[in-house]
Amino acid sequence: MKQEDQSPLRFDKPVMVYDGDCGFCGKWIGRWRGMTGDLVEYLPSAEAARFFPEIPPSEFERAVQLIRSDGSRCSGAEAVLEVTAPHSRFVRLISLAYRRSAITRAFFEASYRLVAEHRAFFSFLTKKL
């Protein structure tokens, strides 16, 4: 979900905002944090809302939000790929396909929405893996 909104606040590194009340979200944030180390700041939406008042709460509920250090923003699959691609050859390939193909981009964004809308089910599946 490409959104080039600008935040007036600047961080020295990208900020990934997630639903802090969602256990499934927290589990994936933990995985991504393990990949990215301190190169990305991770904030639960309740905390981030005060730093980014221009982002409606509904956006935080809908998908992760990535606020880049220049203040631009993206969300959903695009945000996840942007944060994790530098740390995984496999994700880099997916990210390349995402950027080059509208069909691939639509597929990954639809997949992200499906998971986001059915977090409880996918949380159950994740525990079983």
C-alpha positions in Angstrom: 0.0 0.0 0.0 2.1 2.8 -1.2 1.6 6.0 0.7 4.1 8.8 0.4 2.7 10.8 3.3 5.3 12.8 5.2 5.7 12.9 8.9 6.9 16.2 10.4 8.9 14.2 12.9 12.3 12.8 11.9 14.0 9.7 13.3 17.5 8.7 12.6 16.3 5.3 11.5 13.1 3.8 10.1 10.2 3.2 12.5 8.0 0.2 12.2 4.6 0.8 13.9 2.5 -2.3 14.8 -0.6 -3.2 16.8 0.8 -3.6 20.3 -2.4 -5.3 21.5 -2.0 -8.2 19.0 0.1 -11.2 20.1 0.5 -12.4 16.6 1.8 -9.0 15.5 4.2 -8.9 18.5 5.5 -12.4 17.6 6.3 -11.3 14.0 7.8 -8.0 15.2 10.1 -10.1 17.4 11.2 -12.1 14.3 11.8 -9.0 12.3 13.7 -7.3 15.2 15.9 -10.4 15.3 16.7 -9.8 11.6 17.2 -6.1 11.7 18.8 -5.5 15.1 18.9 -1.9 16.0 18.7 -0.7 12.4 14.9 -0.3 12.8 12.9 1.2 15.7 9.8 -0.8 16.5 6.9 1.0 18.3 3.5 -0.3 19.3 0.7 1.9 17.8 -0.5 3.3 21.1 3.0 4.8 21.7 3.6 5.8 18.1 0.3 7.7 17.9 1.7 10.5 19.9 4.8 10.8 17.6 2.7 10.5 14.4 -0.6 12.2 15.0 -1.1 12.7 11.3 -1.6 9.0 10.8 -5.2 8.0 11.6 -5.6 5.2 14.2 -7.4 3.1 11.5 -4.2 2.9 9.5 -2.3 1.5 12.5 -5.1 -1.1 13.0 -5.1 -2.0 9.3 -1.4 -2.7 8.7 2.1 -2.2 10.0 3.3 1.3 9.1 6.9 2.0 8.2 7.9 5.6 8.6 11.3 6.1 6.9 13.9 8.4 8.4 13.0 11.1 5.7 9.4 11.0 7.0 7.9 9.2 4.0 5.7 6.2 4.8 4.6 2.9 3.4 2.5 0.0 5.0 1.6 -3.6 4.7 3.6 -6.0 2.6 5.7 -3.2 1.2 6.8 -2.2 4.7 7.6 -5.7 5.7 9.6 -6.4 2.6 11.5 -3.1 2.9 12.6 -3.8 6.4 13.5 -7.4 6.0 14.9 -7.6 2.4 18.4 -6.3 3.4 18.7 -9.3 5.8 17.6 -12.2 3.7 18.5 -13.3 0.2 15.1 -14.9 -0.3 13.2 -11.8 0.8 15.4 -9.7 -1.5 14.2 -11.8 -4.4 10.6 -11.4 -3.3 11.1 -7.7 -2.9 12.6 -7.4 -6.3 9.5 -9.1 -7.8 7.2 -6.9 -5.7 8.8 -3.7 -7.1 8.9 -4.9 -10.7 5.5 -6.5 -11.1 2.1 -5.0 -10.4 0.6 -8.5 -10.4 3.1 -9.7 -7.8 2.6 -6.5 -5.7 -1.2 -7.0 -5.8 -0.7 -10.7 -4.7 1.5 -9.8 -1.7 -0.7 -6.9 -0.6 -3.8 -9.1 -0.9 -2.0 -11.9 1.1 -1.0 -9.4 3.7 -4.6 -8.2 4.1 -5.9 -11.8 4.3 -3.5 -12.5 7.2 -4.2 -9.1 8.9 -7.9 -9.7 8.8 -7.6 -13.2 10.2 -4.8 -12.8 12.7 -6.3 -15.3 15.2 -6.3 -18.1 12.7 -2.8 -17.4 11.4 -1.6 -17.1 14.9 -2.9 -20.6 15.6 -1.1 -21.8 12.4 2.1 -20.1 13.3 2.1 -21.8 16.7 1.7 -25.2 15.0 4.7 -24.7 12.7 
